[in-house]
Amino acid sequence: MPDVSIAISAQDSYSSAIKSMAQITKSFSKDMDEMEGKLSQLNKNRYSLKMDLREAQKKLSDAEKQFQKTKKAKDALARDDAQANFDRIQRNLALVTKGAREAENQMKKTGEAFRKVDNQGGSGSFGKNIVNALAVSGIGDAAKQLAQQGANAIFASAFGDAGGTLASNILSMGMTGASTGLMLGGPLGMAIGAGVGAGVGLISGGIQNKEKKDDAFKSYYGELYSSAVERHAAELESGSGIASGRETDLISFSTLFGSRETAKTYLSELVNMANTTPFLYDDLTAMSKTLATFGYDAESILPVLSTIGDAGAALGMSTSDMTTVAQALGRMKSSDKATLEYLNILNDRGIGAVGLLAEAKGKSQGEIYDMISKGQIAGTEAVEIILSALTDGFSGAMEEQSKTFAGRSSTLEGWEQEMANAQGEAYNTLRSEGKQRQIDYYAGIADEMSGLNAMIGAGEAAQENLKEQYLREAMNAVLKGTEIRLYEGEQAETLRKLRQEYMVIQADYADLQDGAKKTGKIDESELIALGERSDALKSKLEALAEGAFDASGEMQEVRDVELELISAIRENTKALGEAAYLGDYEKQQELSKGQGFGNVTADPGYRSLRERDYGPHAWGLGYVPYDNFPALLHQGERVLTASQARAADRGMGVNVTFSGPVTVREEADLDRLAAKLAANVVRAAELGV
């Protein structure tokens, strides 16, 4: 914040105190206020980050569970994004915590320095003023916090969180300025301090509200990006699955029809039917396979499907019901028998098959039943009669149903499958070529690769065997007193000592058992102690064996190889350059960018949130971040050169001058004085001075 100097000519008893405040305590007050504001903001950020961290941890846990359950690529991507978000928040929390700790330490150091000054000053006015200011400030902390919370609650309720933030900051900084001004400059100092503090609070609150909007902006477009990535992965996975299924269908129908070209033509017609009816491609292929199995050829299946579809649409059948109807008709046709078993399947689904046969033959249903029982109606004849009757009775029902909400939803789903299939078919075609090249690669290098992998597997097994051997020898040496071979020097001596310790434990346990035989009661306290000693002995053996294994010559060679691998990977990565390892970092950096602090768009019609809420460049631009920085400039704004800006930073301040004599007769005079001061400070802040 720029330096604020105050020039006042006033006929009252407080002028000398105000001048003393401006000259002596201005730097201290400014430093303490800045540190206090920084610490307060850091603590707020720390609390917010802790809440975000908990939420991110929960999302990460849920994403990990989802991936473990499905093992799908999209879930793996979601888990990785959740992990990256958790790591980012955790890093930010650590940085904020460190910043808060440093601010607290700096405040302690500053307070200690002025305490020493006060002690040296004795009864001087400077020492008393500082001590009094700190004392009153400390006493008023509780009241200031309570007032700030109350203002936040009231204004947040009336104007939302943004209004509450502005009100609480204005009140908090105003009270801080008032308490400091009162101790250093009396009532007039209090009024001036309150005005300055309120202006600073207004600016601080506005910045906080801007940060919240920026966070909302980043969260919104970050979620859009994540959704786009997830949607792409889901579409590719779905499309690849659909295309793969249709490739299999082509092989199946080529077998059923005896011709690949016939199968391709038929499936193409089936796609058109799926896109113009309430039925999906997979439903139609299932019924088609059923009919083809029972002897229908490529030319006759589609008309039968259309007839069954119209009947199903009119009678409210499910896809499963229509498939069952197709099966019944197919069995009658292939067996050339019209049995009650097949006809009842149709009757149960609303198709009065017996009645249709009776009407076609001019007989009663009783006579038809008698003919059926005697096998006097051929299956092929029955199928033709039934299909003809269904065509006459329900023709166009499928088209009508396609106009309903459910029908259009099904048709839309069919088109979406077609779009996904286009993506999946292109992916599968090219990827299939790549898979074949990989197959050819493995076929050409199979012996060498198998040999390499065999050596890797054998080496891992040898490591595990050696580790178990170290433990076996340690246990045998202590428990059985066998010869020590792997262990040397101090390790071998330790095993001998542990052997002696074990023998003592064993003897103590035998004595405990002998005593129990004599008294008929075992000493449980001794038993507890022996159990603990035995467990400790076992743990010592296990730790010794693991340590000896890690220190063995074999494992030292393994460690050397691992260190060499790390070094080689590091050097290779350095040679590849930043493009190899900064991808994720740069993506996270891009996602961390907000709206910026200026209108940096080439679109003249673009208006940022900042421009809509505060007016164009209401707070100005404190620093141009890079060369050729784009900006929209507006009437009344100023652009300084770098040298002018540096000169302004070094010596240019905000001067609020009260010309002429100022007489303070009553509190209203102080109010008018403070109001004018506050207005000028706020105006200066708006102009970015």
N, C-alpha and C positions, 0 to 999 in steps of 0.2 A: 504493500500500500504506500502511496506517496506521502512524503513528509507534509504535515499540516502546521504552519506557523500562524500565530494569532497576534494581531496588532490591535490593542484597545487603549483608548484614552477615556478613562471613566473617573467621575468625581465621586469616589466612594472609598471606604476604608479597606477594600479588598484588592486594590490594584497591585500593591507590592507582593501580595501572596500569589496572585495570578502570574506575575512576571517571574517570581521565583520558581513556580511550578513549571512554566514554559522553558526556563533556562536550565534548571537543575534536574528535574525528575522526568522530563519528557522521554528521554531515552529509556529509562528504567520501566516506566509505565507501558511504553510501547512494546518493549521486549517481553514483559510479563504477560501483557494482553495477547500478544501474538502466540506466545508459548501456550498460554491457557486455551486459546482458541484451537490451536493445533492439536493439543492433547485431547480436548473435548471431541473434535472431529475424528481423531484416530480411534478413540474409545467407541464412538458411534459406529465407525466402519468395522471395528473389530467385532462388535456384537452382531452387526448385520452379516459379516462374513462367517461367523460361527453358525448362524442360522442357515446360511446358504450351504455351508459345509455339511451340516447334518442332512439337509435335503439331497445334496449331491451324493452323499454316502449311501442314502437309501436308494436313490435311482441307480447307482452303480451296483448295489447288491441285487436289485430287481433285474437289471440287465444281465448280470452274471448268471442268475438263476434261469432266466429265459434262454440264454445261449446254451447252458448246460443241458437244458431240456430239449432244445430243437437242433442245436449244432448247425444252424443256418447262417449263411453269410451275412444277411441283413442284421441278424441278432448279434453277430460278432462285431459288425460295424457300430451298432448301437452301444454295445458294451465298451468298445474302444473310445467312442465319443464321451461316454459317461466317465470313463477313467481319466481322459484328458481334462474334462471339466472339473473333476474332483481334484486332480493334481494342481490345476491352475488356481482354484480357490484356496487350496492348502498353502501354496506358495505365497499368495497374496496375504493370507492371514498371518503367516510368519513374518512377512515384511512389515505389515501394519503393527504387529505386536512389538517388533524390534523398534519401530519408529516411536511408539508410545513410550517404551522404556527409555529411549534416548531423550524424549521430551521431558519426562519426569526427572531424569538425572540433571538435565540442564536447568530446570526450574529450581531444583534443590541447590545447585551450585550458585545460581543467581541470588536466591534468597539468603544463602549463607554469606555471600559477599556483602550484601547490603546490611546484614546483621552486624558484620564486623565494622562497617562504616558507621553504623549507628552507635556502637560501643565506643568507637574512637571519638565520635562527635560529642559525647557526653550529653550535656543539657542543651546543645545547640538546636536551633529550629529545624535544621535539615534532618537530624537524627530522629527528633520527635515526630516530625511529619511522616517520615517513612514508616516508623514503628506504628504510629496511629493508623496510617493507611492500611498497612497489612493487618492490623488487629481488627479494624472495622470490616475490612473485606472478608476476613475469616468468619467473623460473627454473622455477616450477612449472607454467607453462602447458602445456608439452609433456607432462608427466606427467599433468596433469589431463585433457588431451584424450585421451590414450591410455586412461586409466581410464574416461572417459566412453564412449568407443567400445566398450571391452570390456564394460561394464555393459549398454550398449544391445544388443550382439550376444547376450549371454547371456540377458538377460531377454526380449528380443524372440523368441528361439528358444523359450523356455519358455512365455511368456505372450502372445506376439504383439507387434505394433508399439506398442500402447498401453502394455503393461507395460514395454517397452524405453524408451519416452519418459519414463515416470515415473521409472524407475531412473536413467537418464542425467541427468535434471534434478536429482533428489535428490542424486546423487553430485557432480555438477558444482557446484551451489550450496553443498553441504555442504563441499567442499574449498575453495571460494572463501572461505566464512565462516571455516573453520578456519585457513587461511593468514593471513588478515587478523587474526583474533583472537590467533593465536600471536605475531605481531610486536608487537601493541599491548597484549596482556594476559597473555602467557605461556601455560602449559598450561591454566589455567582459562579464559582468553580463547579459546583454541583450541576447547575443548569447547563453550563457549557459542556461539561463532561457527558451529561445525559444526551445532549443533542448530537455530539460527535459519536457517542456509543450507539445511539439509535440509527444514525446514518450507516455506520459500519455494520450493524446488525441487519439492516435492510439489504445491503450488498451481499453479506454473507448468506442470508436466507435465500436470496435470489440465485446465488451460485449453487447452493445445495439443491434447490428445486431444479435447476438446469441439469445437475448431475443425475438426479432421479429420472428426468425425461430422457437423458442420454442412455442411462441404463435400460430403460424400457425400450428404447430404439434398438439397442444392441441385442437385447433379449429377443425382440420380435424378429429382426432379420436373421439372427442366429438360428432361431427355430425354423424359419423358412428354408434356410440353407440345409439344416438337418433333415427336414421333411423332404426336400428335393433329392438329397442323397439316398434316403431310405426308399423313397418312391421309385427312384431309378433302379435300385437293387431289386426291389420287389417286382417291378415290371419285367426286368431282365430274367429273373428267376421264373416268373410265371410264363413269360413268352417262350423261354427255352423248354419248359415242361410241356406246353401246348404243342410246340413244333415237334418235339420228340415223340409225343403221342400220335401226332398225325403222320409222322414218318412210319411209325409202327402200323398205323391203320392202312397205309398204302401197301405195305407188305402183306397184311392180312387179306385185304380185298383183292390184291393181285392173285393170291392163292385161291380165293373163293371164286373169282370170275375167270381165272386162267389167263389173264392178260393184264400187264401193268398199265398199258395205255387205257384200257377199259376202266380199270380201277381209278386212275387219275381223273378221267372224265366224270365218272360217277361221284367221286368225292367232291369235285368242284361243284357239281350240281347240288350236292348235299349242303355245301357251304352256303350257296344261294338260298336254299330252302330254310336253313337255320336263320339267315339274316332277314327273312321276310315272314317268319311265323313265330309263334310264342315258344318254340322249342329250340334247345341248344344243340350244337353240333354233336356233342358226346351222346345226347339222348337219341338222336337220329342214327348215329353209327351203331349204337347198341341194338336198336330195332332192326336195322339193316342187316347186321350180322346174323340175327335170329332168322330173318326171312331167307337170307342167302343160304343158310345152313339147311333149310327145309326145301330147297329146290327152286326158289325164285331167282331169276336172272337179273342182270343190271337194268334192263329196260322195264321190267315189271315191278321192281321194288318201289320205285318212287311213287307211282300211282297208288299202290297199296298203302304206303306210308301216308300219303295225302288223305286217303279215305279213313284210315285209322285215326289220323290226327284230327280230322273234322268230327268224327264220332266222339273221340275223347274230349275235344273242346266243348261239344254240345252237351255231353253227359257229365262233365266235370271230372274226368279221369285224371289220375296222376300219371307221370311218366312210367312208373313201375306197372300201373294197370295196363297202359297201352302196350308195353313190352310183353306182358302176359297174354294179352289179346293176340298179338302178332305170333307168339309161340303156339297158341291154340290153333289159329288158322294154318300156320305152317305145318303143324303135326297132322292136321286133317288132310292137307294137300299132299304131304309126302307119303302118308300111309294110305291115302285114298279111302279113309274110313271116317264116317260121321258118327261118333259115339257120344253118349250122354255126358261122359267125362269132359270132352272138349267143349260141347255145347253149353254145359253148365258154367264153364269158365266165363263164357260170353254173357250168359244170363245173369250171373252174379255181378257183373259190371254194367248192367243196364241195357245190354243188347239182347232183345228178345229173339234169340236165334231160332227157337222152335216155332214161334209165331211167324217169323219171316219165311221159314220153309213151308209152313202150312199155307200162307197166303200165296206164295209162288206156285205151289202145286195144286191149289184149289181144294185142299183137304182140311179137316179139323186137326187141332193140335193132338187129340187123342190118337188119330190115325197116324200122324207123323211119329208119335212116340212108338207106336206099334211097328212102323216101318224101320225106325232106327234100331229097335231091338232085334229085328230080323235081318239087319244089314242091307236093307233095300235102297238106302241113299248113299251114294258114293261121296267120299270126302271132297274130291275136287269139285263135284257138282254143288255140294253144300257151301263151299267157300265162295264159289262164283255167285250163288244166290245171295249169300249174306253180304258180300262186298258190294254187289249191285244195289241192294236195298239200302245199305249204309250211304252209298254215294248219292242216291236219290233223296234220302231223308235228311242228310246232314251236310251236304255240299255247301261250302262257304263259311261254315261255323268257325273254322280255324282263322280265317281272315278277320271275322268279327271279333274274335277273342284277342287278336293281335292289336286291336285298337283300344283295349282296356288298359288300365294302369298296370296290372300284372303282366299283360301281354307285351306292352311296350317296354316294361322293365326287363323282361326276358330277352326281347329283341335287342335292346340296348346292351345287355350283357354279352349277347352274341357278337355284336360289332366290336365291343371292347376286347373280346377274345381274339377277334381278327386282327386288331391293331397290335395286340401283344404278340400274336403269332408272327406277324411281319418282322418284329424286332428279334424274336427268338429264332426264327428260321434263318435270318442272316447271320446271327451269332453262331448258331449250331453248325451251319455250313462251313464257315471259316474256321470255327473252333475244332470241328471234326477233322479238317485237314491238319491242323496243328497236332491233334491227338495222334493221328496216323504217323506224323513225323516223329513224335515222341515214342510211339510203338516201334518204329523202325530203328530209332536210336538205341532203345533198350535191347532190341534183337541183335544189333551189331556189337554191343558192348556188354552183353549179358555175362559172359564168362569173367571178364575183367572186373566188372562192377560187383558181381557175386563174390569174387575173391577178396576185393577190398572190404566189402561189408562183413565177410566172414572173419577177416582179421580184426575188424573193429569189435564185433561181437565177442570173439574169443578173448580179446584184451580186457573187455569189461568183465567178463566172467572170471578171468584170472585175478583181477583186482579184488572182486568180491571173495574169491576163494582164499586169497592171501590174508584179507582182513579177518575172515573166520578162523584161519590157521593161527593167527596171533592170539585170538581170544581162546581158542582151544588149548594152545600150549600154556598160556598163563593159568587157565583154570586147572589143567592137569598138574602143573608144577606146584600149585598151592594146595589143591585138594588131595592129590595122590602122591606128590613128591617125585614126579617123573623128571627126566633129564631136561635141562634148559638148553635150547639150541638157537632159537631166533634172537633171544635177548642177550645183550652183552653189557659189561660194565655196571653202571649204576642201576640200569633197568633190571639186570639179573639179580643184583644185590637186593633190590626192592622186593622182587618175587620171593627171595629166601626169607626176608623179614615177614612178608605176608604169610608165608608158609608157617612160620613160628606163631604168628598171631592166630592163624586158623587152628593150630593144634591147641593153643591155650583155650580158645573158645570151645573147641570140641571137648577138652577135659572138664571145663566148667559146666558144660551141659550134661556130661556124664555124672558129675558130682550132684547136679541138681536132680537128676533122675534117681540116683541112689538115695538121696534124702527123701524123695517122694515115696519110694518103696518102704522106707522105714517108718515114716510118719503118716503115710496114706494121704498126704496133701502136698501139692506142688507150690513152691513159692512163686506166685505170679509176677511180683515185682522184679525178681531176678530173671524170670523168663522174658519179660519185656525188654530188659537191658540186653540179654543175649540176642534177642531178635534184632534189635537195633545195631548191635555190633556185627552181626552176621550180614545184615543188609549193607552196612557201610563197607565191609570187606568186599562184598560182591561188586559194589559200585567202584571201589578202588581198582579192582582187577579189570573191570570193563573200561574204565578211563585210561588205565595204563596200556591196555591192549590197543585201544583206539589211537592213543598218542604215539605208541611205538610204531604202529602201522603207518601213520601220517609222516613219521620221521624216517621211515625206512628208505633205503636207497632207491627202491623201485618207485615209491611215491614222489621222491625228490625229482626223479626223471620225468614223471608225469607233470609235476608242477612246472618244471623248466619248459616242457612242451606247451603247457597252457599259457605261460607268460610270453613265450615266443609267438603263440597264436594271437594273443591280445595285441602285442606290439605290431604284428603284421597287419592285422585288421585296422588298427589305428593309422598306420602309415598309408595303407591303401585308401582309407577314407579321406585322409588329408590330400592325397594325390587326386582323388576324384573331384575335390572342391566342394564349395558350399551347396551346390545344387543337389548333392547326394544326401546331405543330412539336415538341411534346414527346411525341408518341405513342410513337415508338421508344425515347426516353429513359425514359419511365415504364415501358414494358414491360421494358426491361433492368433498371431498378431493382427491379421486382417479382420478376424472376427472380433477383436477387442476394440476396433475403431468405432467411435460414435459419429455424431453428426458434424463434429468440428465446431469451431467458434467463429465461423464466418460463412458467408454465402459463397462457397467455392464451387459453383456449378456454372457450366456454360449456358444453361437454359435460363433466359431472362425471365421466364414466367415462373420459375421455381421460387417458392417462399418457404423457408425453413420454419421449424417450430419457434426458434428464437426470434425470427423476424415477425411472425404472427403475434407472439406474446409480448415482445418488448420493443418492437420497432427495429428497423434495420441497423445492425451494428450498435445496439443501444449501449453496450459496455465497451465497445471498441475492440481492438486487437492489440493485446499487450506486447506481442513479439511476432515478427514474421519468421516462420519456422524454416523456410528454405527459399532459394532463388526461384524467380519466376512464379511466385506464389499467386494464384488467381484470386481475385476478390471483386465484389461489386461495391462501388463506392457511392455515397449518397450526399446530397446537398448538406452543407454545414459541417461535414467531417473534415479532418485534417490528416495528411500523410506526411510524416517526418522522414528525413534521411537518417541513416544510421548514426552519423556524427551528431545530428541534432537530438536524436533520442538519447544518446549517451550523455550529452550535455544536460539535458533535462533531468535524467536520472541522477546526475551528480549534484546539481544545485538548484533545480527548479522545484518549487513547492507550491502548495495551494495557499494563497494569501486571502484571508478574510479580514477586511479592514472596515472598522466602524469609524467613519469620518465625523469629526466634530465632537463636541462634548457629549458624553453619555451619563445621564444622571439616574441612579438606581434609587427610587423612592419607595417602591412596593414590589411585591412578588410578580405582579403583572408585567413590570419592566423586565424582570429576568426571563419571563416566559417569551416575550417578544424577541429579546436578544437571542435566546436559545433557538427559537423557531427560525430566525434569519440565518443563524450559524448552521443549523442542520440543513436548511434548504441549499445553502451554498456548497456544503460538503457533498451532499447527494448529487448536486448538479456537476460538481467537479468529478465525482466518480463516474457519472454518466458520460462525461466528455473524455474519460480515460486519462485525465491529467495526473 
